[in-house]
């Protein structure tokens, strides 16, 4: 058993959704940086199978967070979709940007760390136990008692499995 670290927010997953959650909290109040910890079993930079497209809306969110897109990217100014014999075109300046996910995710983590957020990479979650006043999260390196746990750990979410969110027997 590890010494317990008590925190306000534990974010499980350091991809764009988890990291941007931390960045939004810090933007609202810089004091949140000391109250948030991000854990992820992977270490950045890491390869991802999913594509790296940043929409115009996503780019505006980055700008709102005070982040200018620094990783290498390619701007797409027109996209055409074909569906059931119909064609749809989108034009913009740009419509979206293509990035390498490994570079983009790593860059976002570095920005969170620069703003004071603790990011614990290479730390896999083993157990999640809800209590009345906190959630206990045990990793292979630490034990956390968090007031709030954010599950931002993707499609094969350990948060979802441990909390049995896919278990229909609770209904």
trRosetta pair geometry for C-beta under 8 A, 3 or more apart (Angstrom, degrees):
i j d omega theta_ij theta_ji phi_ij phi_ji
1 143 6.7 -5 -169 -27 76 145
2 138 7.8 150 28 -141 110 82
2 141 7.1 70 -87 144 157 35
2 142 5.0 -140 124 -135 159 37
2 143 4.6 165 66 -2 99 91
3 142 7.8 -40 66 -142 66 79
3 143 7.3 -170 89 45 26 99
4 143 5.0 -53 -103 98 66 107
4 144 7.3 128 -161 -117 69 17
4 145 5.6 28 -180 -13 117 107
5 37 7.5 54 121 -28 136 162
5 142 6.0 -7 7 178 121 125
5 143 7.1 151 18 84 73 53
5 144 5.2 -33 71 -108 91 70
5 145 7.4 -177 86 24 41 70
6 134 7.6 -64 -136 -127 90 155
6 144 7.6 138 -97 -164 25 61
6 145 4.7 -21 -107 68 74 105
6 146 7.8 169 -158 -77 47 38
7 10 5.9 108 79 -60 126 85
7 35 6.4 140 -169 -173 83 51
7 36 7.2 115 173 -110 125 16
7 37 5.3 -70 -128 2 175 111
7 144 6.0 -31 23 -160 110 110
7 145 7.4 147 25 77 60 54
7 146 5.2 -17 74 -105 87 81
7 147 7.6 -118 108 8 51 80
8 32 7.9 -99 74 -142 141 74
8 35 4.0 4 27 176 127 107
8 36 6.9 -49 70 -69 96 56
8 146 6.9 28 121 -155 15 75
8 147 5.0 -24 -150 30 52 119
8 148 6.6 9 155 25 65 97
9 22 7.9 172 109 -101 130 77
9 25 6.9 -143 42 -97 163 169
9 32 7.6 6 25 -167 133 99
9 35 6.2 64 19 130 91 86
9 36 4.6 -17 74 -109 109 79
9 37 7.5 170 94 28 61 58
9 146 6.4 64 -141 -164 13 116
9 147 7.0 -44 -65 61 51 88
9 148 4.8 -17 -108 71 74 106
9 149 7.8 157 -159 -91 55 26
9 150 6.6 23 -174 -12 100 109
10 36 7.8 166 -86 -157 27 55
10 37 5.4 -14 -116 67 70 94
10 38 8.0 148 -167 -96 52 27
10 39 6.8 -2 -173 4 98 109
10 135 7.5 -127 41 80 124 111
10 137 5.7 -156 119 22 162 150
10 144 5.1 108 -86 133 148 154
10 146 3.8 -101 -3 -76 109 158
10 148 7.3 177 28 91 63 55
10 149 5.1 -18 69 -112 97 74
10 150 7.2 -170 93 24 47 73
11 14 7.6 103 114 -82 109 60
11 18 4.5 138 160 -161 119 97
11 19 8.0 153 126 -66 150 33
11 21 5.8 163 -114 79 139 128
11 22 5.8 -104 1 -54 157 103
11 36 6.6 20 -8 -173 109 101
11 37 7.2 -170 28 93 74 44
11 38 4.5 -25 72 -107 108 75
11 39 7.4 164 83 22 55 62
11 149 7.9 158 -90 -163 28 51
11 150 4.4 -14 -114 62 73 116
11 152 5.8 -3 -174 23 95 123
12 18 7.1 -118 83 -113 28 137
12 38 8.0 168 -84 -157 17 58
12 39 5.8 -20 -113 67 63 92
12 40 7.5 135 -171 -84 50 57
12 125 5.7 3 -136 -44 129 146
12 137 7.3 -153 -69 -146 120 150
12 149 6.6 18 -11 -176 109 98
12 150 6.8 -176 23 85 68 59
12 151 5.7 -13 60 -117 112 50
12 152 6.4 158 78 40 55 66
12 153 4.9 -34 126 -45 94 119
12 158 7.2 -106 160 64 141 101
12 159 5.5 150 72 -57 144 118
13 17 6.8 4 115 74 128 96
13 18 3.9 176 96 -43 81 142
13 38 7.6 -76 75 -163 35 96
13 40 5.9 78 -129 -99 23 97
13 150 7.8 -104 42 113 100 89
13 151 7.1 65 -2 179 126 41
13 152 3.6 -146 71 95 127 73
13 153 3.7 -152 -65 -77 115 56
13 154 6.3 166 -126 -16 134 79
14 18 5.3 -89 -95 87 25 131
14 19 5.6 60 -167 -58 62 98
14 38 5.0 98 -92 154 93 127
14 39 7.7 -131 -42 105 102 15
14 40 3.9 -82 5 -34 106 144
14 42 7.5 -137 48 66 107 93
14 44 7.0 -101 112 -38 130 119
14 105 7.3 100 121 178 81 103
14 109 5.4 42 169 -97 120 115
14 119 5.9 81 -118 -154 137 113
14 121 6.8 -58 17 -92 161 85
14 152 8.0 103 -52 98 20 116
15 18 5.8 88 48 21 59 100
15 19 6.8 -132 102 0 22 101
15 40 7.9 134 -26 -114 64 139
15 48 7.8 92 -118 -96 118 145
15 105 5.6 -50 -132 -126 59 121
15 152 6.6 -150 51 146 89 101
15 154 6.7 84 1 -61 148 101
16 19 6.1 -63 -132 46 24 104
16 20 5.6 19 171 -16 65 115
16 104 7.3 -8 -73 132 111 110
16 105 6.5 -95 -47 -103 74 79
16 108 6.1 136 -105 -12 63 175
17 20 6.2 -57 -137 40 22 105
17 21 6.5 31 157 -27 59 104
17 152 4.3 -162 101 -151 103 114
18 21 5.7 -52 -153 27 30 114
18 22 6.9 25 153 -12 62 102
18 38 5.8 117 151 -138 116 115
18 40 7.5 154 84 -71 161 112
18 150 6.6 148 -123 110 79 119
18 152 3.3 168 -67 90 87 143
18 153 7.4 49 -56 -62 134 55
19 22 5.8 -55 -156 37 36 109
19 23 6.3 33 149 -18 68 108
19 38 6.7 33 -90 -117 63 163
19 105 7.5 154 -1 -155 147 68
19 108 4.4 103 117 139 153 115
19 109 5.7 -100 -106 -79 139 57
19 111 7.7 88 169 65 121 97
19 112 5.1 -123 -156 -39 92 140
19 119 7.9 12 -106 -104 95 129
20 23 5.2 -52 -141 40 39 114
20 24 6.2 44 156 -23 68 101
20 61 7.0 23 -155 145 137 128
20 65 7.2 -109 -141 -67 84 155
20 108 7.0 -47 -56 -164 75 134
21 24 5.9 -54 -150 33 28 110
21 25 6.7 28 152 -17 62 104
21 150 5.6 179 137 168 166 167
21 152 6.4 -150 0 -56 137 151
22 25 5.8 -55 -152 35 34 111
22 26 6.4 28 154 -15 67 107
22 32 7.8 179 -162 130 63 114
22 36 5.0 156 -129 142 96 150
22 38 5.8 -65 -48 -53 148 119
22 112 5.2 51 97 -140 130 127
22 117 4.7 71 166 -129 135 155
23 26 5.7 -55 -145 40 33 109
23 27 6.2 39 153 -25 65 104
23 65 5.1 26 147 -151 125 136
23 67 7.7 -16 -169 -31 151 132
23 108 7.6 -89 -35 -168 140 92
23 111 6.8 17 -99 115 128 111
23 112 5.7 -99 -65 -93 89 87
23 115 6.9 99 -119 43 74 157
23 117 7.7 -81 -69 -24 57 149
24 27 5.5 -49 -145 33 32 114
24 28 6.5 34 154 -21 63 103
24 65 7.0 -78 -78 -99 60 108
25 28 5.8 -55 -154 33 31 111
25 29 7.3 -44 168 48 63 78
25 32 4.0 -145 145 153 101 158
25 35 7.9 -117 153 75 135 104
25 36 5.9 126 84 -55 149 147
26 29 7.4 -95 -148 76 27 42
26 30 5.8 37 -170 -119 76 46
26 32 5.1 -135 -83 72 50 107
26 33 5.0 56 -112 -65 112 85
26 36 7.5 -99 -54 27 92 142
26 112 7.6 157 1 -140 148 71
26 115 5.0 89 154 144 160 133
26 116 7.0 154 -128 56 133 98
26 117 6.4 -95 -53 -54 138 108
27 64 7.8 55 -164 135 164 80
27 65 5.7 -109 -66 -131 141 69
27 66 7.2 169 -111 3 111 109
28 32 6.8 53 65 -16 93 143
29 32 5.2 104 80 -23 86 98
30 33 6.0 -16 180 -7 61 113
30 115 7.4 -126 -135 -177 85 95
30 116 7.3 72 -176 34 86 142
31 34 6.3 -48 -176 31 58 105
31 35 6.9 41 136 -10 74 116
32 35 5.2 -75 -150 48 48 109
32 36 5.6 32 159 -18 85 116
33 36 6.6 -66 -138 38 23 102
33 115 5.7 -143 -101 134 128 79
33 116 3.2 50 164 94 145 113
33 117 5.2 -105 -143 -65 77 59
34 116 6.7 -38 -53 151 65 122
36 117 5.5 -33 89 -133 111 97
36 118 7.3 175 99 37 60 80
37 117 7.8 160 -109 -178 29 77
37 118 4.7 -26 -117 80 78 111
37 119 7.9 165 -166 -89 58 28
37 120 6.4 14 180 -4 104 113
37 144 6.9 -146 66 -115 142 144
37 146 7.9 -123 44 -93 105 121
38 109 7.8 -143 94 -129 150 90
38 112 6.9 25 2 136 146 154
38 117 6.3 41 -4 153 110 117
38 118 7.0 177 28 96 68 57
38 119 4.6 -12 67 -116 111 72
38 120 6.8 177 89 25 55 68
39 120 4.7 -18 -107 70 73 107
39 123 4.7 -82 -157 90 102 119
39 125 6.6 114 109 -59 131 92
39 137 7.7 175 32 134 150 138
39 139 5.9 -123 -171 -81 152 150
39 144 7.9 -146 -27 -17 140 146
40 43 7.9 159 99 -72 105 35
40 119 7.5 -6 12 -175 108 90
40 120 7.4 159 25 87 62 60
40 121 5.6 -16 66 -119 98 61
40 122 7.8 27 91 -16 71 28
40 123 6.8 76 57 52 34 78
40 153 7.6 173 -119 -112 77 92
41 122 7.0 25 -174 -139 36 23
41 123 6.7 -106 -95 78 43 32
41 124 3.8 46 -110 -93 106 79
41 125 7.1 -91 -55 9 102 68
42 46 4.6 7 168 -77 131 164
42 121 6.8 -51 102 -159 47 92
42 122 7.3 -40 144 -74 13 50
43 46 6.5 131 75 -62 44 108
43 121 4.4 97 -113 154 66 123
43 122 4.7 13 -64 -55 106 95
44 102 7.5 156 -152 -167 76 68
44 105 6.0 -146 -118 115 120 96
44 106 4.0 160 170 -104 119 81
44 109 5.1 166 11 32 162 154
44 121 6.3 -109 9 -114 78 147
45 102 4.2 69 176 171 108 96
45 103 6.4 4 -126 -78 136 40
45 105 7.1 125 -134 73 69 94
45 106 4.0 -44 -87 -56 82 141
46 102 5.9 -158 72 -123 29 89
46 105 7.0 -52 48 87 85 141
46 106 7.8 150 10 -63 63 96
47 101 7.6 83 -161 78 39 105
47 102 5.4 -25 -90 -70 44 124
48 52 7.6 112 71 -64 121 94
48 101 4.0 -69 46 108 125 147
48 102 6.5 -177 4 -59 85 68
48 105 7.0 107 -26 -17 135 144
50 101 6.6 96 80 -74 76 160
51 98 7.6 -59 176 -138 103 92
51 101 7.3 159 153 -46 19 117
52 98 6.0 91 91 -170 85 60
52 99 4.2 -106 150 75 124 67
52 100 5.7 168 12 -130 167 7
52 101 4.2 -152 -77 -55 109 72
52 104 5.7 154 -151 6 123 141
53 96 5.0 26 -176 150 98 140
53 97 7.2 150 -157 77 53 43
53 98 5.7 -27 -98 -100 67 65
53 99 7.7 166 -87 23 18 74
54 58 4.4 -131 -165 97 77 130
54 59 5.5 99 140 -60 113 82
54 62 7.6 3 -168 -19 139 135
54 69 7.2 175 80 -109 166 142
54 73 7.3 -36 27 -138 123 143
54 96 6.0 165 80 -169 44 87
54 97 4.6 -14 57 59 102 95
54 98 7.8 -168 17 -77 76 18
54 99 6.1 36 -15 -1 112 116
54 104 7.5 -173 -52 -136 121 149
55 58 4.6 102 50 6 73 102
55 59 7.0 -132 98 -4 41 85
55 95 7.8 -52 -142 151 66 61
55 96 4.9 -45 -106 -105 43 107
56 59 5.7 -52 -150 35 32 113
56 60 6.5 34 150 -20 63 103
56 92 5.9 -93 -64 168 137 156
56 94 7.4 -165 -81 87 92 58
56 95 6.7 -81 -39 -170 107 29
56 96 6.5 -97 -33 -83 64 59
57 60 5.7 -54 -151 34 32 112
57 61 6.6 36 149 -22 64 101
58 61 5.5 -49 -152 30 35 114
58 62 6.7 38 150 -18 65 99
58 96 7.9 44 40 -135 116 94
59 62 5.6 -49 -155 32 37 113
59 63 6.5 36 149 -17 66 104
59 69 6.6 -47 -132 -39 91 133
59 96 8.0 -179 -25 -137 116 54
59 97 6.4 94 -75 6 124 122
60 63 5.5 -52 -148 38 36 113
60 64 6.2 41 151 -23 66 104
61 64 5.5 -52 -148 35 32 114
61 65 6.5 28 152 -15 64 105
62 65 5.8 -61 -154 39 32 108
62 67 4.4 -84 -177 79 84 106
62 68 7.6 121 138 -98 111 13
62 69 6.0 57 125 -63 159 85
63 66 7.6 49 -180 -73 34 16
63 67 7.0 -105 -80 62 25 59
63 68 7.3 48 -104 -90 72 55
67 70 8.0 -91 -180 -9 86 94
67 108 8.0 28 -153 -112 164 72
67 111 5.9 14 -107 -143 125 159
69 73 6.1 -15 149 1 129 149
69 97 6.7 58 166 99 168 168
69 99 7.7 -124 -168 -77 119 135
70 107 6.0 -174 67 -153 103 139
71 99 5.4 70 101 -152 123 121
71 100 7.0 -126 165 48 128 82
71 103 4.3 138 -148 134 130 111
71 104 5.0 -129 43 -82 161 60
71 107 4.9 -126 -47 -26 111 153
72 99 7.1 140 87 -136 55 75
72 100 6.9 28 71 8 99 105
72 103 6.5 -1 36 123 85 166
73 97 4.4 20 168 172 132 116
73 98 6.2 155 -162 74 75 45
73 99 4.6 -36 -101 -82 96 83
74 97 6.8 151 72 -162 40 67
74 98 4.6 -14 57 55 96 102
75 94 3.8 -165 -173 -49 98 152
75 97 5.5 -33 -99 -104 59 81
76 79 6.1 50 145 -60 126 96
76 94 5.5 110 64 177 43 124
76 95 5.3 -57 103 55 91 100
76 96 5.4 0 52 63 112 72
76 97 7.0 -176 13 -93 80 27
76 98 6.4 73 -29 -22 111 100
77 91 6.6 14 155 -155 73 72
77 92 6.5 -148 -153 71 53 52
77 93 6.6 20 -130 -101 96 44
77 94 4.9 -89 -84 -125 58 81
77 95 6.3 121 -156 -5 17 89
78 89 6.6 -14 -167 -168 98 99
78 90 6.9 160 -153 84 49 55
78 91 5.0 -10 -103 -104 84 75
78 92 7.9 160 -80 23 44 59
78 95 6.5 120 -92 -20 14 133
79 89 7.3 159 84 -154 46 52
79 90 4.7 -4 56 55 93 104
79 95 5.1 -144 -4 109 107 164
79 96 7.3 22 -38 20 138 105
80 87 6.1 -11 -172 -168 105 100
80 88 7.0 156 -157 80 54 47
80 89 5.0 -18 -102 -100 80 76
80 90 7.8 -168 -76 21 36 68
81 87 7.2 153 81 -156 48 49
81 88 4.5 -11 58 58 98 100
81 89 7.9 -169 21 -74 67 32
81 90 7.8 39 -6 -7 101 102
82 85 7.8 7 -176 -108 90 8
82 86 7.2 165 -153 82 53 42
82 87 5.4 -19 -100 -100 75 72
82 88 7.9 -171 -75 21 31 71
83 86 5.7 -25 70 61 71 90
83 88 7.2 0 18 1 106 111
90 95 5.0 100 121 -128 109 134
91 95 6.7 -102 -155 -64 15 109
92 95 4.0 128 36 -77 114 55
92 96 7.8 69 65 -25 135 50
94 97 6.1 108 73 -66 137 72
99 103 6.4 -126 171 75 99 104
99 104 4.3 84 127 -57 139 126
100 103 4.3 65 77 15 102 110
100 104 6.6 171 80 -12 49 89
101 104 5.6 -59 -136 42 32 109
101 105 5.7 28 168 -16 71 110
102 105 6.4 -55 -140 39 21 105
102 106 6.3 19 159 -16 58 114
103 106 5.9 -62 -147 40 26 111
103 107 6.2 29 156 -22 64 110
104 107 5.7 -57 -149 35 28 114
104 108 6.5 27 155 -18 64 104
105 108 5.8 -53 -150 34 32 111
105 109 6.5 33 153 -18 65 105
106 109 5.8 -54 -151 36 32 112
106 110 6.4 33 151 -19 65 105
107 110 5.7 -54 -150 35 31 112
107 111 6.5 33 151 -21 64 104
108 111 5.6 -53 -151 34 34 113
108 112 6.6 35 151 -19 66 102
109 112 5.7 -53 -151 35 34 111
109 113 6.4 32 152 -16 66 106
109 119 5.5 124 -163 -163 98 170
109 121 7.7 47 -168 -66 151 121
110 113 5.7 -54 -147 39 33 111
110 114 6.2 38 153 -23 65 105
111 114 5.6 -51 -146 34 31 115
111 115 6.6 21 155 -11 62 108
112 115 5.9 -66 -154 42 31 105
112 117 4.2 -49 166 52 93 134
112 119 6.0 95 96 -53 121 124
113 116 7.7 113 -175 -21 31 7
113 117 6.2 -88 -82 65 35 77
113 118 7.9 60 -115 -114 75 21
113 119 5.4 -76 -72 13 98 118
120 123 4.5 -1 134 8 106 147
120 139 7.8 119 118 89 137 173
120 141 7.2 -156 173 77 129 138
120 142 7.4 -50 -172 15 167 137
123 139 4.7 25 168 166 95 148
123 140 6.5 -163 -154 50 57 83
123 141 4.9 -79 -125 28 101 126
123 142 7.0 -3 -157 20 134 101
124 139 6.0 148 81 -160 38 87
124 140 5.0 35 55 -3 89 117
125 128 6.7 16 174 -52 125 97
125 137 6.1 -52 -134 -172 107 104
125 138 7.5 104 -160 79 62 47
125 139 5.3 -55 -97 -99 44 80
125 153 7.7 -80 19 -85 136 162
125 158 5.1 160 79 101 117 144
125 159 7.5 19 99 -64 164 70
125 162 7.5 -95 136 -23 119 152
126 138 5.0 -54 64 104 102 93
126 139 6.1 138 2 -134 87 23
126 140 6.0 113 -41 -59 116 68
127 136 7.4 -7 113 114 102 94
127 137 7.2 173 90 -151 59 39
127 138 4.2 19 49 43 99 112
127 162 6.6 151 -152 -144 39 135
128 135 6.5 -3 -169 174 87 110
128 136 7.3 158 -156 86 38 57
128 137 5.4 -2 -107 -106 74 76
128 138 7.8 -145 -65 24 37 70
128 149 6.9 137 -146 166 121 173
128 158 7.6 139 -16 132 122 90
128 159 6.3 67 -36 -126 167 61
128 162 4.1 103 35 119 107 142
128 163 6.0 -48 98 -54 130 86
129 135 7.1 158 78 -166 44 62
129 136 4.3 -12 61 61 99 106
129 137 7.9 -170 25 -72 67 35
129 138 7.7 34 0 -9 105 102
130 135 5.3 -31 -106 -112 59 85
130 136 7.9 -152 -71 24 12 73
130 163 7.3 70 -31 -119 116 100
131 134 5.3 8 62 62 112 66
131 135 6.8 -179 23 -94 75 31
131 136 6.2 63 -16 -17 114 98
131 145 8.0 -25 34 -141 135 99
133 147 7.8 -47 161 -115 66 73
134 145 4.4 28 150 -179 151 90
134 146 6.1 139 -166 65 92 30
134 147 6.0 -61 -112 -87 77 43
135 145 7.4 155 71 -155 38 48
135 146 5.3 -28 60 65 90 87
135 147 7.8 60 14 162 84 5
135 148 7.7 40 16 -149 121 9
135 149 4.7 -74 78 -20 152 123
136 143 6.7 -10 -168 -174 93 97
136 144 7.2 157 -154 83 45 53
136 145 5.7 -20 -97 -99 69 70
137 143 7.3 162 84 -157 49 50
137 144 4.5 -7 58 58 97 103
137 146 6.3 9 3 6 116 117
137 149 6.3 136 -54 -108 130 132
138 142 7.9 -161 -149 100 46 44
138 143 5.1 -12 -107 -108 73 83
138 144 7.9 -164 -73 24 32 67
139 142 5.3 19 49 50 108 71
139 143 7.5 -163 24 -78 68 37
139 144 7.5 40 -8 -5 102 102
146 149 5.3 108 87 -67 136 78
149 159 7.0 179 139 -130 119 123
151 157 5.7 57 174 -162 118 133
151 159 3.2 -149 -117 89 121 163
151 160 6.5 124 174 -43 153 71
151 163 7.9 -101 -63 12 147 136
153 156 7.9 -77 131 80 92 58
153 157 4.7 118 80 -125 96 75
153 158 6.0 -43 113 27 156 81
153 159 5.7 137 29 -2 123 105
154 157 6.0 176 72 -68 50 74
157 160 3.8 80 88 6 118 106
157 161 6.6 174 101 -8 66 82
158 161 5.5 -55 -146 42 38 111
158 162 5.8 33 158 -18 72 109
159 162 6.2 -58 -139 40 24 104
159 163 6.1 1 167 3 62 115
159 165 7.8 20 123 -2 74 131
160 163 6.5 -71 -141 50 20 95
160 165 4.5 -82 -150 47 72 120
160 166 6.0 57 160 -25 106 99
161 164 7.4 19 179 -76 31 41
161 165 8.0 -58 -47 30 19 84
161 166 7.2 -14 -95 20 52 116
164 167 3.8 -14 177 3 99 133
164 170 6.8 128 120 -35 115 129
167 170 5.6 80 100 -12 97 102
168 171 5.6 -37 -171 12 64 118
